[in-house]
Amino acid sequence: MPGAPVLVTTGRAATGLTWPAWQALQAAPVCTAAPEHPQLAFLRDAGVRVDVVERAADDVLAASLHDRALAGEQVVWLTDGEHDSGLVRALGLRAARGSGVEVEVVYGSWDPPGARLLDVVAVMDRLRSPGGCPWDAEQTHTTLMPYLLEEAYEAYAALEDGDLVDLREELGDVLLQVVFHARLAEEAQAPWSIDDVAGDLVDKLVRRHPHVFAGTSADDLEGTWEALKKAEKGRTSVTDGVPLGQPALALAAKLQRRAGRIGAPVPAFDGLGGELWELVRRCAQAGLDPEVALRTTARNYRDRLAAVEAELHAAGRDPSDVGPGEWAALLSADPELPRG
């Protein structure tokens, strides 16, 4: 029976082909509409001829392949996957009508985990290249700095809300910042690119997990981690590596924890800053993260304030007309709102 095998491969990475794929490639003429297909160079090296045809409407291509197969020719269509999904459906419909042509889908390769990260890099290249996005082209490391924090906070908020759907999107925005800064560094002729960022991360993860990759003991993982970081970075103080740009409560808590490693006390300070410093110490004693504790209180207040505003609007009242005494009564009416 005449046939029109459709060979499905990844359009992102040339990861090799299955044996059925090689059999199909060697048994019939091969066509594709993807001139940049990552497998083409490897197929040509293997002596497989691939004819690159002009991309046309799915129905037109399906009709052409169907007619060739109906004439007794077996033709292999090398697809890059997603762009040819319509063509595969069109071929399948023609075969389902009983035309005497058999359509067989042969899977030659698949996207490895993380393959879509290649798409992120490709899209960033398009945005920053001539003819890309004017706004993206104007950005620098400095102009992007606020977005790095903003996107991280939005991902944090999604975690607080337990919203995994929103978290997916926000993590994508965080990833965008990583790829964007790496691209800027590469354009500035820095000695690294996104591949170096990823490579350094891999090396660090392997190096700092000797209990996984080197067969060492898994006892005292935190101590081992800190010792490795100290040796790698040449740190001489427990305060080295503490990011001073983090929120003040988190900064105070971090410094107090670092001081505790070497037995240094947490002294008292005067003024309002000193009182906040003491509250951080008390949170540590209670086993609480001061940043999380304050954020929880603030979010509860935000929720209650918004609810009261909605109640007032529903009653036809302007919240700005409510006096201090009534505001206090309305806000305190919620038993879940933290007091004091």
C-alpha positions in Angstrom: 0.0 0.0 0.0 1.4 3.4 -0.9 2.4 5.5 2.1 3.3 8.9 3.4 5.3 8.5 6.6 5.5 11.6 8.7 8.8 11.7 10.7 8.4 13.8 13.9 11.5 15.3 15.4 12.3 18.1 17.8 12.7 21.5 16.2 15.0 22.7 19.0 17.8 20.2 19.5 19.5 17.6 17.4 19.5 14.8 19.9 19.9 11.9 17.6 17.3 9.7 15.8 15.6 6.4 16.6 16.3 3.3 14.5 12.8 3.4 12.9 13.5 7.0 11.9 16.7 6.0 10.1 14.9 3.2 8.4 12.2 5.6 7.1 14.8 8.1 6.0 16.8 5.6 4.0 13.7 4.0 2.4 12.1 6.9 0.6 12.5 10.5 -0.7 12.6 13.0 2.2 10.9 16.4 2.2 10.6 19.2 4.7 9.5 22.9 4.8 11.9 23.7 7.6 15.2 24.9 6.0 16.7 25.5 9.5 15.8 22.1 10.9 18.5 21.1 13.3 18.7 17.6 11.9 19.5 18.6 8.3 23.2 18.9 8.7 23.4 15.5 10.4 21.3 13.8 7.7 23.4 15.3 4.9 26.5 14.0 6.6 24.9 10.6 6.7 24.2 10.8 2.9 20.4 11.3 3.3 19.0 13.7 0.7 16.4 16.1 2.0 14.5 18.3 -0.4 13.4 21.6 1.2 10.1 22.7 -0.3 8.3 26.0 0.0 5.9 26.1 2.9 2.3 26.2 1.8 -1.1 25.9 3.3 -1.6 22.6 5.2 -4.3 21.4 2.8 -2.1 22.1 -0.2 0.9 20.3 1.2 -1.3 17.4 2.3 -2.8 17.1 -1.2 0.7 17.1 -2.8 2.0 14.4 -0.6 -1.2 12.4 -0.9 -1.0 12.5 -4.7 2.6 11.3 -4.8 1.8 8.4 -2.4 -1.4 7.6 -4.4 0.9 7.3 -7.5 2.8 4.6 -5.8 5.6 6.6 -4.3 6.5 6.5 -0.6 7.4 9.9 0.7 8.8 10.9 4.1 7.9 14.3 5.5 10.4 15.5 8.0 8.5 17.7 10.4 9.8 20.0 13.1 6.7 19.2 15.3 4.5 22.1 16.2 4.6 23.9 12.9 3.4 20.9 11.0 0.7 19.7 13.3 -2.0 21.0 10.9 -0.3 19.1 8.0 -0.4 15.9 9.9 -4.1 16.3 10.7 -4.8 17.1 7.0 -3.0 14.0 5.9 -4.8 11.9 8.5 -8.2 13.2 7.3 -7.4 12.2 3.7 -6.3 8.7 4.7 -9.4 8.3 6.8 -11.6 8.9 3.8 -10.4 5.5 2.4 -8.2 6.9 -0.4 -5.9 3.9 -0.2 -3.0 5.9 1.2 -1.6 5.0 4.6 -0.2 7.7 6.9 2.3 6.5 9.5 3.8 8.8 12.1 7.3 7.8 13.1 8.8 9.5 16.1 12.5 10.2 15.5 13.4 12.4 18.5 11.9 14.3 21.4 12.5 17.5 23.2 14.8 16.8 26.2 13.7 18.3 29.5 14.4 22.0 29.5 14.4 22.3 25.7 12.0 25.2 25.7 14.7 27.2 27.5 16.4 27.3 24.1 13.3 29.1 22.8 13.6 31.7 25.5 17.2 32.5 24.4 16.1 32.6 20.8 13.2 35.0 21.5 15.5 37.3 23.5 17.9 37.3 20.6 15.1 38.4 18.3 14.0 41.1 20.7 17.5 42.6 21.0 18.5 42.2 17.4 18.0 44.9 14.7 14.4 45.1 13.9 13.4 43.8 17.3 11.6 45.6 20.1 12.6 49.3 20.6 11.9 49.1 24.4 14.0 46.0 24.9 16.7 47.5 22.8 17.0 50.5 25.1 17.3 48.5 28.4 20.5 48.3 30.4 21.5 46.4 33.6 20.7 49.6 35.5 17.2 50.1 34.0 16.3 46.5 34.6 17.3 46.5 38.3 13.8 47.4 39.7 12.2 44.7 37.6 14.5 42.0 39.0 13.2 42.8 42.5 9.6 43.3 41.4 9.3 40.0 39.6 10.9 38.2 42.6 8.4 39.8 44.9 5.5 38.8 42.7 6.7 35.2 42.6 6.9 35.4 46.4 3.4 36.7 46.6 2.1 33.8 44.5 3.7 31.4 46.9 2.1 33.2 49.8 -1.3 32.9 48.1 -0.7 29.2 47.3 -1.5 30.1 43.7 0.5 27.6 41.6 -1.0 28.8 38.4 0.1 32.4 39.0 3.5 31.1 40.3 4.1 29.5 36.9 3.8 32.9 35.2 5.8 34.8 37.8 8.7 32.4 37.6 8.7 32.9 33.9 9.1 36.7 34.5 12.0 35.9 36.9 13.6 33.8 34.2 13.2 36.6 31.7 15.3 38.8 33.9 18.0 36.2 34.1 18.1 35.8 30.3 17.9 39.5 29.7 20.9 40.4 32.0 22.9 37.5 30.5 22.2 38.8 27.0 23.2 42.4 28.0 26.5 41.0 29.4 27.2 39.1 26.2 26.6 42.2 24.1 28.9 44.2 26.3 31.6 41.6 25.4 31.8 40.3 28.9 33.6 37.0 29.1 30.3 35.1 29.7 26.9 34.4 28.3 23.7 32.6 29.4 25.5 29.3 28.8 28.2 30.3 31.2 25.6 31.3 33.8 24.0 27.8 33.4 27.4 26.1 33.4 28.5 27.9 36.6 25.3 26.9 38.3 25.8 23.2 37.3 29.3 23.3 38.6 28.3 24.9 41.9 25.4 22.5 42.5 27.7 19.5 41.9 30.5 21.0 44.0 28.3 21.8 46.9 26.5 18.5 47.0 29.4 16.1 47.5 27.1 13.7 49.4 25.2 13.3 46.1 27.9 13.5 43.4 31.0 12.4 45.3 29.7 9.8 47.7 30.6 11.6 50.9 28.6 11.5 54.1 25.3 13.4 54.3 25.8 14.3 58.0 25.9 18.0 58.8 24.8 19.2 55.4 24.4 22.9 56.5 27.9 22.9 58.0 29.4 21.3 54.9 27.5 23.8 52.7 28.8 26.8 54.7 32.4 25.5 54.8 32.4 25.0 51.0 31.1 28.5 50.4 33.7 30.0 52.8 36.5 28.1 51.0 35.2 29.1 47.5 34.8 32.8 48.1 37.6 33.4 50.6 35.3 34.8 53.2 37.0 36.1 56.4 33.9 37.4 58.2 30.5 35.8 58.9 29.0 39.0 57.5 30.6 38.4 54.1 28.0 37.6 51.4 25.0 39.1 53.3 23.2 41.2 50.6 22.6 44.6 52.1 20.0 45.4 49.5 17.4 43.0 51.0 14.5 44.3 53.2 15.6 45.7 56.5 13.9 43.1 58.7 15.3 40.2 56.6 18.7 41.9 56.8 18.6 42.2 60.5 17.5 38.6 60.9 20.3 37.4 58.6 23.0 39.4 60.5 21.8 38.1 63.8 21.8 34.5 62.6 25.3 34.9 61.2 26.5 36.4 64.5 25.0 33.4 66.4 27.3 31.1 64.4 30.3 32.4 66.2 28.6 33.0 69.5 28.5 36.8 69.1 25.7 38.4 71.2 22.9 40.5 69.8 23.4 43.9 71.5 20.6 46.4 72.3 20.4 49.7 70.4 18.6 53.0 71.2 15.8 54.6 69.2 13.1 53.2 67.0 15.6 51.3 64.9 16.9 49.7 68.1 13.3 48.6 69.1 12.8 47.0 65.7 16.2 45.3 66.1 15.0 43.9 69.4 11.8 42.7 67.9 13.8 40.8 65.3 15.8 39.1 68.1 12.5 38.2 69.9 11.2 36.7 66.7 14.3 34.5 66.4 13.8 33.3 70.0 10.2 32.4 69.1 11.3 30.6 66.0 9.6 33.1 63.7 10.8 34.8 60.5 10.2 38.5 61.2 9.8 39.3 57.5 7.1 36.6 57.2 5.4 37.7 60.5 5.1 41.3 59.5 4.1 40.4 55.9 1.3 38.2 57.3 0.0 41.0 59.5 0.2 43.5 56.7 -1.6 41.2 54.3 -4.3 40.5 56.8 -4.7 44.3 57.3 -4.9 44.8 53.6 -7.6 42.2 53.2 -9.7 43.6 56.0 -9.3 47.2 54.8 -10.3 46.3 51.3 -13.3 44.3 52.7 -14.5 47.3 54.8 -14.1 49.6 51.8 -16.3 47.3 49.7 -18.9 47.2 52.5 -19.0 51.0 52.6 -19.2 51.4 48.9 -22.1 48.8 48.8 -23.9 50.9 51.4 -23.4 54.0 49.2 -20.9 55.6 51.5 -17.5 57.2 50.7 -14.7 55.6 52.9 -13.0 59.0 53.2 -16.0 60.3 55.1 -15.7 57.7 57.9 -14.3 59.1 61.1 -11.4 57.6 63.1 -13.7 56.0 65.7 -15.9 54.3 63.2 -12.8 53.1 61.2 -11.4 51.6 64.4 -14.7 49.8 65.1 -15.1 48.5 61.5 -11.5 47.2 61.2 -11.6 45.5 64.6 -14.8 43.7 63.8 -12.8 41.0 62.0 -11.8 38.4 64.5 -8.9 37.3 62.3 -7.3 40.7 62.1 -4.2 40.7 64.3 -4.3 43.1 67.3 -1.5 45.2 68.6 
